[in-house]
Amino acid sequence: MSSLRVRLTFPPEKVTEPIIYTIGQQYQVVTNIRRANVTEEAGWVMLELLGPTDEIERAVNYLKNINVQVELVAGDVVQ
């Protein structure tokens, strides 16, 4: 099982959508929110994705395709 830590930045029109729930349902990944800041206008989430490498890649591609900014995060964001 692989893991990937990313920072997701949501455009205003995506803030109210259940995007993290969706990737957990559509792809064979477990999502673990490590830190977040979401308001009505904007939002970002530090997210850990666990699962097979190809499924993590598919989930990340989905996020990029729906205009969610995805940045890799090194290390643990919560100790």
PDB file of N, CA, C and O in Angstrom, chain B, residues numbered from 101:
ATOM      1  N   MET B 101       0.857  -1.180   0.000  1.00  0.00           N
ATOM      2  CA  MET B 101       0.000   0.000   0.000  1.00  0.00           C
ATOM      3  C   MET B 101       0.896   1.233   0.000  1.00  0.00           C
ATOM      4  O   MET B 101       1.858   1.318   0.764  1.00  0.00           O
ATOM      5  N   SER B 102       0.569   2.177  -0.858  1.00  0.00           N
ATOM      6  CA  SER B 102       1.321   3.420  -0.975  1.00  0.00           C
ATOM      7  C   SER B 102       0.585   4.538  -0.250  1.00  0.00           C
ATOM      8  O   SER B 102      -0.603   4.428   0.054  1.00  0.00           O
ATOM      9  N   SER B 103       1.318   5.620   0.020  1.00  0.00           N
ATOM     10  CA  SER B 103       0.673   6.803   0.579  1.00  0.00           C
ATOM     11  C   SER B 103       1.245   8.038  -0.099  1.00  0.00           C
ATOM     12  O   SER B 103       2.395   8.057  -0.537  1.00  0.00           O
ATOM     13  N   LEU B 104       0.426   9.048  -0.172  1.00  0.00           N
ATOM     14  CA  LEU B 104       0.824  10.313  -0.775  1.00  0.00           C
ATOM     15  C   LEU B 104       0.174  11.422   0.022  1.00  0.00           C
ATOM     16  O   LEU B 104      -1.021  11.371   0.316  1.00  0.00           O
ATOM     17  N   ARG B 105       0.971  12.435   0.374  1.00  0.00           N
ATOM     18  CA  ARG B 105       0.436  13.601   1.083  1.00  0.00           C
ATOM     19  C   ARG B 105       0.381  14.765   0.106  1.00  0.00           C
ATOM     20  O   ARG B 105       1.361  15.089  -0.565  1.00  0.00           O
ATOM     21  N   VAL B 106      -0.795  15.385   0.045  1.00  0.00           N
ATOM     22  CA  VAL B 106      -0.998  16.489  -0.879  1.00  0.00           C
ATOM     23  C   VAL B 106      -1.734  17.631  -0.190  1.00  0.00           C
ATOM     24  O   VAL B 106      -2.437  17.442   0.802  1.00  0.00           O
ATOM     25  N   ARG B 107      -1.547  18.814  -0.749  1.00  0.00           N
ATOM     26  CA  ARG B 107      -2.345  19.974  -0.348  1.00  0.00           C
ATOM     27  C   ARG B 107      -3.293  20.252  -1.504  1.00  0.00           C
ATOM     28  O   ARG B 107      -2.863  20.472  -2.636  1.00  0.00           O
ATOM     29  N   LEU B 108      -4.571  20.241  -1.210  1.00  0.00           N
ATOM     30  CA  LEU B 108      -5.590  20.532  -2.205  1.00  0.00           C
ATOM     31  C   LEU B 108      -6.105  21.943  -1.977  1.00  0.00           C
ATOM     32  O   LEU B 108      -6.456  22.310  -0.856  1.00  0.00           O
ATOM     33  N   THR B 109      -6.148  22.728  -3.034  1.00  0.00           N
ATOM     34  CA  THR B 109      -6.716  24.066  -2.959  1.00  0.00           C
ATOM     35  C   THR B 109      -7.931  24.087  -3.875  1.00  0.00           C
ATOM     36  O   THR B 109      -7.833  23.806  -5.069  1.00  0.00           O
ATOM     37  N   PHE B 110      -9.068  24.423  -3.299  1.00  0.00           N
ATOM     38  CA  PHE B 110     -10.332  24.361  -4.013  1.00  0.00           C
ATOM     39  C   PHE B 110     -10.718  25.726  -4.558  1.00  0.00           C
ATOM     40  O   PHE B 110     -10.645  26.720  -3.836  1.00  0.00           O
ATOM     41  N   PRO B 111     -11.130  25.793  -5.832  1.00  0.00           N
ATOM     42  CA  PRO B 111     -11.675  27.051  -6.347  1.00  0.00           C
ATOM     43  C   PRO B 111     -13.022  27.324  -5.683  1.00  0.00           C
ATOM     44  O   PRO B 111     -13.676  26.394  -5.212  1.00  0.00           O
ATOM     45  N   PRO B 112     -13.442  28.573  -5.641  1.00  0.00           N
ATOM     46  CA  PRO B 112     -14.693  28.911  -4.923  1.00  0.00           C
ATOM     47  C   PRO B 112     -15.891  28.075  -5.327  1.00  0.00           C
ATOM     48  O   PRO B 112     -16.712  27.736  -4.475  1.00  0.00           O
ATOM     49  N   GLU B 113     -16.017  27.731  -6.601  1.00  0.00           N
ATOM     50  CA  GLU B 113     -17.198  26.981  -7.052  1.00  0.00           C
ATOM     51  C   GLU B 113     -17.170  25.518  -6.612  1.00  0.00           C
ATOM     52  O   GLU B 113     -18.173  24.818  -6.756  1.00  0.00           O
ATOM     53  N   LYS B 114     -16.038  25.040  -6.078  1.00  0.00           N
ATOM     54  CA  LYS B 114     -15.925  23.638  -5.648  1.00  0.00           C
ATOM     55  C   LYS B 114     -15.980  23.456  -4.132  1.00  0.00           C
ATOM     56  O   LYS B 114     -16.032  22.325  -3.649  1.00  0.00           O
ATOM     57  N   VAL B 115     -15.969  24.553  -3.379  1.00  0.00           N
ATOM     58  CA  VAL B 115     -15.864  24.467  -1.919  1.00  0.00           C
ATOM     59  C   VAL B 115     -16.996  23.662  -1.295  1.00  0.00           C
ATOM     60  O   VAL B 115     -16.778  22.957  -0.310  1.00  0.00           O
ATOM     61  N   THR B 116     -18.178  23.753  -1.839  1.00  0.00           N
ATOM     62  CA  THR B 116     -19.319  23.069  -1.221  1.00  0.00           C
ATOM     63  C   THR B 116     -19.534  21.649  -1.734  1.00  0.00           C
ATOM     64  O   THR B 116     -20.440  20.957  -1.267  1.00  0.00           O
ATOM     65  N   GLU B 117     -18.720  21.206  -2.684  1.00  0.00           N
ATOM     66  CA  GLU B 117     -18.872  19.853  -3.233  1.00  0.00           C
ATOM     67  C   GLU B 117     -18.166  18.810  -2.360  1.00  0.00           C
ATOM     68  O   GLU B 117     -17.121  19.111  -1.782  1.00  0.00           O
ATOM     69  N   PRO B 118     -18.707  17.596  -2.250  1.00  0.00           N
ATOM     70  CA  PRO B 118     -18.098  16.545  -1.419  1.00  0.00           C
ATOM     71  C   PRO B 118     -16.959  15.822  -2.164  1.00  0.00           C
ATOM     72  O   PRO B 118     -17.037  14.618  -2.406  1.00  0.00           O
ATOM     73  N   ILE B 119     -15.928  16.554  -2.514  1.00  0.00           N
ATOM     74  CA  ILE B 119     -14.865  16.029  -3.367  1.00  0.00           C
ATOM     75  C   ILE B 119     -14.057  14.930  -2.678  1.00  0.00           C
ATOM     76  O   ILE B 119     -13.749  13.914  -3.301  1.00  0.00           O
ATOM     77  N   ILE B 120     -13.713  15.114  -1.419  1.00  0.00           N
ATOM     78  CA  ILE B 120     -12.918  14.105  -0.713  1.00  0.00           C
ATOM     79  C   ILE B 120     -13.731  12.823  -0.542  1.00  0.00           C
ATOM     80  O   ILE B 120     -13.202  11.724  -0.710  1.00  0.00           O
ATOM     81  N   TYR B 121     -14.993  12.958  -0.212  1.00  0.00           N
ATOM     82  CA  TYR B 121     -15.873  11.792  -0.130  1.00  0.00           C
ATOM     83  C   TYR B 121     -15.924  11.073  -1.480  1.00  0.00           C
ATOM     84  O   TYR B 121     -15.849   9.846  -1.542  1.00  0.00           O
ATOM     85  N   THR B 122     -16.052  11.843  -2.546  1.00  0.00           N
ATOM     86  CA  THR B 122     -16.164  11.277  -3.888  1.00  0.00           C
ATOM     87  C   THR B 122     -14.935  10.454  -4.260  1.00  0.00           C
ATOM     88  O   THR B 122     -15.076   9.352  -4.789  1.00  0.00           O
ATOM     89  N   ILE B 123     -13.736  10.963  -3.996  1.00  0.00           N
ATOM     90  CA  ILE B 123     -12.548  10.186  -4.378  1.00  0.00           C
ATOM     91  C   ILE B 123     -12.425   8.919  -3.531  1.00  0.00           C
ATOM     92  O   ILE B 123     -11.912   7.903  -4.001  1.00  0.00           O
ATOM     93  N   GLY B 124     -12.892   8.982  -2.291  1.00  0.00           N
ATOM     94  CA  GLY B 124     -12.895   7.779  -1.463  1.00  0.00           C
ATOM     95  C   GLY B 124     -13.864   6.726  -1.966  1.00  0.00           C
ATOM     96  O   GLY B 124     -13.646   5.533  -1.756  1.00  0.00           O
ATOM     97  N   GLN B 125     -14.932   7.151  -2.627  1.00  0.00           N
ATOM     98  CA  GLN B 125     -15.934   6.233  -3.158  1.00  0.00           C
ATOM     99  C   GLN B 125     -15.587   5.725  -4.556  1.00  0.00           C
ATOM    100  O   GLN B 125     -15.811   4.555  -4.864  1.00  0.00           O
ATOM    101  N   GLN B 126     -15.040   6.600  -5.402  1.00  0.00           N
ATOM    102  CA  GLN B 126     -14.782   6.245  -6.800  1.00  0.00           C
ATOM    103  C   GLN B 126     -13.460   5.516  -7.015  1.00  0.00           C
ATOM    104  O   GLN B 126     -13.302   4.800  -8.004  1.00  0.00           O
ATOM    105  N   TYR B 127     -12.518   5.690  -6.107  1.00  0.00           N
ATOM    106  CA  TYR B 127     -11.188   5.086  -6.263  1.00  0.00           C
ATOM    107  C   TYR B 127     -10.872   4.276  -5.017  1.00  0.00           C
ATOM    108  O   TYR B 127     -11.434   4.524  -3.950  1.00  0.00           O
ATOM    109  N   GLN B 128      -9.987   3.324  -5.150  1.00  0.00           N
ATOM    110  CA  GLN B 128      -9.626   2.465  -4.027  1.00  0.00           C
ATOM    111  C   GLN B 128      -8.567   3.156  -3.171  1.00  0.00           C
ATOM    112  O   GLN B 128      -7.440   2.678  -3.043  1.00  0.00           O
ATOM    113  N   VAL B 129      -8.954   4.288  -2.592  1.00  0.00           N
ATOM    114  CA  VAL B 129      -8.054   5.038  -1.723  1.00  0.00           C
ATOM    115  C   VAL B 129      -8.761   5.357  -0.414  1.00  0.00           C
ATOM    116  O   VAL B 129      -9.978   5.534  -0.364  1.00  0.00           O
ATOM    117  N   VAL B 130      -7.971   5.422   0.629  1.00  0.00           N
ATOM    118  CA  VAL B 130      -8.454   5.873   1.932  1.00  0.00           C
ATOM    119  C   VAL B 130      -7.968   7.304   2.080  1.00  0.00           C
ATOM    120  O   VAL B 130      -6.788   7.586   1.868  1.00  0.00           O
ATOM    121  N   THR B 131      -8.865   8.206   2.442  1.00  0.00           N
ATOM    122  CA  THR B 131      -8.498   9.610   2.612  1.00  0.00           C
ATOM    123  C   THR B 131      -8.382   9.924   4.092  1.00  0.00           C
ATOM    124  O   THR B 131      -9.209   9.499   4.898  1.00  0.00           O
ATOM    125  N   ASN B 132      -7.349  10.670   4.438  1.00  0.00           N
ATOM    126  CA  ASN B 132      -7.118  11.060   5.820  1.00  0.00           C
ATOM    127  C   ASN B 132      -6.818  12.553   5.834  1.00  0.00           C
ATOM    128  O   ASN B 132      -5.746  12.979   5.403  1.00  0.00           O
ATOM    129  N   ILE B 133      -7.763  13.347   6.328  1.00  0.00           N
ATOM    130  CA  ILE B 133      -7.561  14.796   6.401  1.00  0.00           C
ATOM    131  C   ILE B 133      -6.625  15.085   7.562  1.00  0.00           C
ATOM    132  O   ILE B 133      -6.910  14.733   8.707  1.00  0.00           O
ATOM    133  N   ARG B 134      -5.498  15.732   7.253  1.00  0.00           N
ATOM    134  CA  ARG B 134      -4.485  16.028   8.259  1.00  0.00           C
ATOM    135  C   ARG B 134      -4.590  17.461   8.786  1.00  0.00           C
ATOM    136  O   ARG B 134      -4.228  17.741   9.929  1.00  0.00           O
ATOM    137  N   ARG B 135      -5.083  18.348   7.948  1.00  0.00           N
ATOM    138  CA  ARG B 135      -5.263  19.746   8.326  1.00  0.00           C
ATOM    139  C   ARG B 135      -6.148  20.382   7.257  1.00  0.00           C
ATOM    140  O   ARG B 135      -6.130  19.959   6.102  1.00  0.00           O
ATOM    141  N   ALA B 136      -6.923  21.402   7.643  1.00  0.00           N
ATOM    142  CA  ALA B 136      -7.802  22.033   6.665  1.00  0.00           C
ATOM    143  C   ALA B 136      -8.199  23.433   7.104  1.00  0.00           C
ATOM    144  O   ALA B 136      -8.175  23.764   8.290  1.00  0.00           O
ATOM    145  N   ASN B 137      -8.563  24.238   6.129  1.00  0.00           N
ATOM    146  CA  ASN B 137      -9.133  25.558   6.365  1.00  0.00           C
ATOM    147  C   ASN B 137     -10.107  25.818   5.226  1.00  0.00           C
ATOM    148  O   ASN B 137      -9.706  26.030   4.081  1.00  0.00           O
ATOM    149  N   VAL B 138     -11.384  25.798   5.555  1.00  0.00           N
ATOM    150  CA  VAL B 138     -12.410  25.947   4.531  1.00  0.00           C
ATOM    151  C   VAL B 138     -13.399  27.011   4.984  1.00  0.00           C
ATOM    152  O   VAL B 138     -13.900  26.978   6.108  1.00  0.00           O
ATOM    153  N   THR B 139     -13.669  27.957   4.088  1.00  0.00           N
ATOM    154  CA  THR B 139     -14.685  28.975   4.322  1.00  0.00           C
ATOM    155  C   THR B 139     -15.698  28.874   3.189  1.00  0.00           C
ATOM    156  O   THR B 139     -15.597  27.993   2.336  1.00  0.00           O
ATOM    157  N   GLU B 140     -16.667  29.773   3.183  1.00  0.00           N
ATOM    158  CA  GLU B 140     -17.659  29.762   2.110  1.00  0.00           C
ATOM    159  C   GLU B 140     -17.055  30.158   0.771  1.00  0.00           C
ATOM    160  O   GLU B 140     -17.579  29.782  -0.278  1.00  0.00           O
ATOM    161  N   GLU B 141     -15.951  30.917   0.792  1.00  0.00           N
ATOM    162  CA  GLU B 141     -15.357  31.425  -0.445  1.00  0.00           C
ATOM    163  C   GLU B 141     -14.165  30.618  -0.950  1.00  0.00           C
ATOM    164  O   GLU B 141     -13.901  30.608  -2.152  1.00  0.00           O
ATOM    165  N   ALA B 142     -13.448  29.952  -0.073  1.00  0.00           N
ATOM    166  CA  ALA B 142     -12.221  29.265  -0.479  1.00  0.00           C
ATOM    167  C   ALA B 142     -11.915  28.146   0.497  1.00  0.00           C
ATOM    168  O   ALA B 142     -12.506  28.051   1.572  1.00  0.00           O
ATOM    169  N   GLY B 143     -10.966  27.291   0.092  1.00  0.00           N
ATOM    170  CA  GLY B 143     -10.593  26.222   1.008  1.00  0.00           C
ATOM    171  C   GLY B 143      -9.351  25.491   0.564  1.00  0.00           C
ATOM    172  O   GLY B 143      -9.048  25.394  -0.625  1.00  0.00           O
ATOM    173  N   TRP B 144      -8.633  24.974   1.558  1.00  0.00           N
ATOM    174  CA  TRP B 144      -7.501  24.088   1.295  1.00  0.00           C
ATOM    175  C   TRP B 144      -7.530  22.968   2.320  1.00  0.00           C
ATOM    176  O   TRP B 144      -8.035  23.124   3.431  1.00  0.00           O
ATOM    177  N   VAL B 145      -6.976  21.839   1.916  1.00  0.00           N
ATOM    178  CA  VAL B 145      -6.936  20.650   2.774  1.00  0.00           C
ATOM    179  C   VAL B 145      -5.597  19.966   2.584  1.00  0.00           C
ATOM    180  O   VAL B 145      -5.153  19.773   1.452  1.00  0.00           O
ATOM    181  N   MET B 146      -4.944  19.597   3.686  1.00  0.00           N
ATOM    182  CA  MET B 146      -3.789  18.709   3.637  1.00  0.00           C
ATOM    183  C   MET B 146      -4.362  17.309   3.766  1.00  0.00           C
ATOM    184  O   MET B 146      -5.001  16.976   4.764  1.00  0.00           O
ATOM    185  N   LEU B 147      -4.128  16.497   2.755  1.00  0.00           N
ATOM    186  CA  LEU B 147      -4.785  15.205   2.668  1.00  0.00           C
ATOM    187  C   LEU B 147      -3.762  14.105   2.443  1.00  0.00           C
ATOM    188  O   LEU B 147      -2.852  14.248   1.627  1.00  0.00           O
ATOM    189  N   GLU B 148      -3.916  13.016   3.166  1.00  0.00           N
ATOM    190  CA  GLU B 148      -3.099  11.830   2.939  1.00  0.00           C
ATOM    191  C   GLU B 148      -3.967  10.818   2.196  1.00  0.00           C
ATOM    192  O   GLU B 148      -5.088  10.522   2.610  1.00  0.00           O
ATOM    193  N   LEU B 149      -3.438  10.295   1.099  1.00  0.00           N
ATOM    194  CA  LEU B 149      -4.125   9.268   0.324  1.00  0.00           C
ATOM    195  C   LEU B 149      -3.385   7.955   0.505  1.00  0.00           C
ATOM    196  O   LEU B 149      -2.170   7.900   0.317  1.00  0.00           O
ATOM    197  N   LEU B 150      -4.092   6.907   0.866  1.00  0.00           N
ATOM    198  CA  LEU B 150      -3.518   5.580   1.059  1.00  0.00           C
ATOM    199  C   LEU B 150      -4.199   4.613   0.107  1.00  0.00           C
ATOM    200  O   LEU B 150      -5.422   4.620  -0.032  1.00  0.00           O
ATOM    201  N   GLY B 151      -3.388   3.770  -0.558  1.00  0.00           N
ATOM    202  CA  GLY B 151      -3.965   2.783  -1.451  1.00  0.00           C
ATOM    203  C   GLY B 151      -2.970   2.340  -2.499  1.00  0.00           C
ATOM    204  O   GLY B 151      -1.796   2.706  -2.433  1.00  0.00           O
ATOM    205  N   PRO B 152      -3.419   1.556  -3.468  1.00  0.00           N
ATOM    206  CA  PRO B 152      -2.541   1.147  -4.563  1.00  0.00           C
ATOM    207  C   PRO B 152      -2.083   2.378  -5.351  1.00  0.00           C
ATOM    208  O   PRO B 152      -2.855   3.315  -5.555  1.00  0.00           O
ATOM    209  N   THR B 153      -0.841   2.367  -5.785  1.00  0.00           N
ATOM    210  CA  THR B 153      -0.254   3.512  -6.483  1.00  0.00           C
ATOM    211  C   THR B 153      -1.097   3.956  -7.671  1.00  0.00           C
ATOM    212  O   THR B 153      -1.309   5.153  -7.864  1.00  0.00           O
ATOM    213  N   ASP B 154      -1.577   3.013  -8.466  1.00  0.00           N
ATOM    214  CA  ASP B 154      -2.353   3.398  -9.648  1.00  0.00           C
ATOM    215  C   ASP B 154      -3.673   4.058  -9.271  1.00  0.00           C
ATOM    216  O   ASP B 154      -4.135   4.948  -9.984  1.00  0.00           O
ATOM    217  N   GLU B 155      -4.285   3.645  -8.175  1.00  0.00           N
ATOM    218  CA  GLU B 155      -5.536   4.262  -7.733  1.00  0.00           C
ATOM    219  C   GLU B 155      -5.285   5.668  -7.191  1.00  0.00           C
ATOM    220  O   GLU B 155      -6.091   6.572  -7.411  1.00  0.00           O
ATOM    221  N   ILE B 156      -4.168   5.854  -6.483  1.00  0.00           N
ATOM    222  CA  ILE B 156      -3.812   7.197  -6.008  1.00  0.00           C
ATOM    223  C   ILE B 156      -3.600   8.117  -7.203  1.00  0.00           C
ATOM    224  O   ILE B 156      -4.074   9.253  -7.203  1.00  0.00           O
ATOM    225  N   GLU B 157      -2.899   7.639  -8.213  1.00  0.00           N
ATOM    226  CA  GLU B 157      -2.663   8.444  -9.418  1.00  0.00           C
ATOM    227  C   GLU B 157      -3.984   8.795 -10.108  1.00  0.00           C
ATOM    228  O   GLU B 157      -4.168   9.925 -10.561  1.00  0.00           O
ATOM    229  N   ARG B 158      -4.883   7.849 -10.187  1.00  0.00           N
ATOM    230  CA  ARG B 158      -6.190   8.109 -10.808  1.00  0.00           C
ATOM    231  C   ARG B 158      -6.971   9.161 -10.012  1.00  0.00           C
ATOM    232  O   ARG B 158      -7.608  10.038 -10.596  1.00  0.00           O
ATOM    233  N   ALA B 159      -6.920   9.072  -8.686  1.00  0.00           N
ATOM    234  CA  ALA B 159      -7.622  10.049  -7.844  1.00  0.00           C
ATOM    235  C   ALA B 159      -7.023  11.443  -8.027  1.00  0.00           C
ATOM    236  O   ALA B 159      -7.760  12.424  -8.127  1.00  0.00           O
ATOM    237  N   VAL B 160      -5.695  11.536  -8.073  1.00  0.00           N
ATOM    238  CA  VAL B 160      -5.030  12.831  -8.269  1.00  0.00           C
ATOM    239  C   VAL B 160      -5.383  13.400  -9.641  1.00  0.00           C
ATOM    240  O   VAL B 160      -5.646  14.596  -9.762  1.00  0.00           O
ATOM    241  N   ASN B 161      -5.390  12.567 -10.665  1.00  0.00           N
ATOM    242  CA  ASN B 161      -5.771  13.033 -11.998  1.00  0.00           C
ATOM    243  C   ASN B 161      -7.205  13.547 -12.020  1.00  0.00           C
ATOM    244  O   ASN B 161      -7.494  14.554 -12.666  1.00  0.00           O
ATOM    245  N   TYR B 162      -8.092  12.869 -11.327  1.00  0.00           N
ATOM    246  CA  TYR B 162      -9.482  13.322 -11.232  1.00  0.00           C
ATOM    247  C   TYR B 162      -9.536  14.715 -10.611  1.00  0.00           C
ATOM    248  O   TYR B 162     -10.223  15.603 -11.114  1.00  0.00           O
ATOM    249  N   LEU B 163      -8.799  14.894  -9.506  1.00  0.00           N
ATOM    250  CA  LEU B 163      -8.788  16.194  -8.834  1.00  0.00           C
ATOM    251  C   LEU B 163      -8.304  17.296  -9.767  1.00  0.00           C
ATOM    252  O   LEU B 163      -8.897  18.373  -9.833  1.00  0.00           O
ATOM    253  N   LYS B 164      -7.233  17.018 -10.480  1.00  0.00           N
ATOM    254  CA  LYS B 164      -6.704  18.014 -11.417  1.00  0.00           C
ATOM    255  C   LYS B 164      -7.704  18.314 -12.528  1.00  0.00           C
ATOM    256  O   LYS B 164      -7.846  19.463 -12.944  1.00  0.00           O
ATOM    257  N   ASN B 165      -8.394  17.285 -13.008  1.00  0.00           N
ATOM    258  CA  ASN B 165      -9.365  17.461 -14.086  1.00  0.00           C
ATOM    259  C   ASN B 165     -10.574  18.301 -13.681  1.00  0.00           C
ATOM    260  O   ASN B 165     -11.220  18.903 -14.538  1.00  0.00           O
ATOM    261  N   ILE B 166     -10.887  18.348 -12.393  1.00  0.00           N
ATOM    262  CA  ILE B 166     -12.015  19.174 -11.942  1.00  0.00           C
ATOM    263  C   ILE B 166     -11.529  20.507 -11.365  1.00  0.00           C
ATOM    264  O   ILE B 166     -12.255  21.181 -10.634  1.00  0.00           O
ATOM    265  N   ASN B 167     -10.287  20.873 -11.707  1.00  0.00           N
ATOM    266  CA  ASN B 167      -9.703  22.175 -11.358  1.00  0.00           C
ATOM    267  C   ASN B 167      -9.413  22.371  -9.877  1.00  0.00           C
ATOM    268  O   ASN B 167      -9.470  23.491  -9.370  1.00  0.00           O
ATOM    269  N   VAL B 168      -9.103  21.280  -9.188  1.00  0.00           N
ATOM    270  CA  VAL B 168      -8.597  21.377  -7.823  1.00  0.00           C
ATOM    271  C   VAL B 168      -7.073  21.383  -7.940  1.00  0.00           C
ATOM    272  O   VAL B 168      -6.485  20.509  -8.576  1.00  0.00           O
ATOM    273  N   GLN B 169      -6.448  22.375  -7.321  1.00  0.00           N
ATOM    274  CA  GLN B 169      -4.984  22.454  -7.366  1.00  0.00           C
ATOM    275  C   GLN B 169      -4.405  21.400  -6.426  1.00  0.00           C
ATOM    276  O   GLN B 169      -4.822  21.298  -5.272  1.00  0.00           O
ATOM    277  N   VAL B 170      -3.444  20.616  -6.920  1.00  0.00           N
ATOM    278  CA  VAL B 170      -2.837  19.542  -6.146  1.00  0.00           C
ATOM    279  C   VAL B 170      -1.339  19.813  -6.037  1.00  0.00           C
ATOM    280  O   VAL B 170      -0.645  19.922  -7.047  1.00  0.00           O
ATOM    281  N   GLU B 171      -0.842  19.923  -4.791  1.00  0.00           N
ATOM    282  CA  GLU B 171       0.586  20.121  -4.543  1.00  0.00           C
ATOM    283  C   GLU B 171       1.079  19.011  -3.618  1.00  0.00           C
ATOM    284  O   GLU B 171       0.411  18.676  -2.640  1.00  0.00           O
ATOM    285  N   LEU B 172       2.235  18.445  -3.922  1.00  0.00           N
ATOM    286  CA  LEU B 172       2.819  17.424  -3.051  1.00  0.00           C
ATOM    287  C   LEU B 172       3.318  18.069  -1.769  1.00  0.00           C
ATOM    288  O   LEU B 172       3.827  19.190  -1.779  1.00  0.00           O
ATOM    289  N   VAL B 173       3.165  17.344  -0.658  1.00  0.00           N
ATOM    290  CA  VAL B 173       3.612  17.809   0.646  1.00  0.00           C
ATOM    291  C   VAL B 173       4.616  16.818   1.180  1.00  0.00           C
ATOM    292  O   VAL B 173       4.347  15.617   1.212  1.00  0.00           O
ATOM    293  N   ALA B 174       5.775  17.302   1.600  1.00  0.00           N
ATOM    294  CA  ALA B 174       6.794  16.425   2.180  1.00  0.00           C
ATOM    295  C   ALA B 174       6.602  16.342   3.693  1.00  0.00           C
ATOM    296  O   ALA B 174       6.263  17.330   4.344  1.00  0.00           O
ATOM    297  N   GLY B 175       6.820  15.166   4.231  1.00  0.00           N
ATOM    298  CA  GLY B 175       6.730  14.970   5.678  1.00  0.00           C
ATOM    299  C   GLY B 175       5.310  14.945   6.177  1.00  0.00           C
ATOM    300  O   GLY B 175       4.357  15.072   5.408  1.00  0.00           O
ATOM    301  N   ASP B 176       5.182  14.777   7.481  1.00  0.00           N
ATOM    302  CA  ASP B 176       3.862  14.743   8.105  1.00  0.00           C
ATOM    303  C   ASP B 176       3.444  16.161   8.451  1.00  0.00           C
ATOM    304  O   ASP B 176       4.265  16.963   8.896  1.00  0.00           O
ATOM    305  N   VAL B 177       2.195  16.468   8.252  1.00  0.00           N
ATOM    306  CA  VAL B 177       1.713  17.817   8.520  1.00  0.00           C
ATOM    307  C   VAL B 177       1.134  17.971   9.925  1.00  0.00           C
ATOM    308  O   VAL B 177       0.850  19.086  10.362  1.00  0.00           O
ATOM    309  N   VAL B 178       0.963  16.873  10.620  1.00  0.00           N
ATOM    310  CA  VAL B 178       0.496  16.911  12.013  1.00  0.00           C
ATOM    311  C   VAL B 178       1.338  15.906  12.790  1.00  0.00           C
ATOM    312  O   VAL B 178       1.346  14.722  12.453  1.00  0.00           O
ATOM    313  N   GLN B 179       2.021  16.340  13.785  1.00  0.00           N
ATOM    314  CA  GLN B 179       2.856  15.456  14.596  1.00  0.00           C
ATOM    315  C   GLN B 179       2.116  15.058  15.857  1.00  0.00           C
ATOM    316  O   GLN B 179       2.652  14.313  16.677  1.00  0.00           O
TER     317      GLN B 179
END
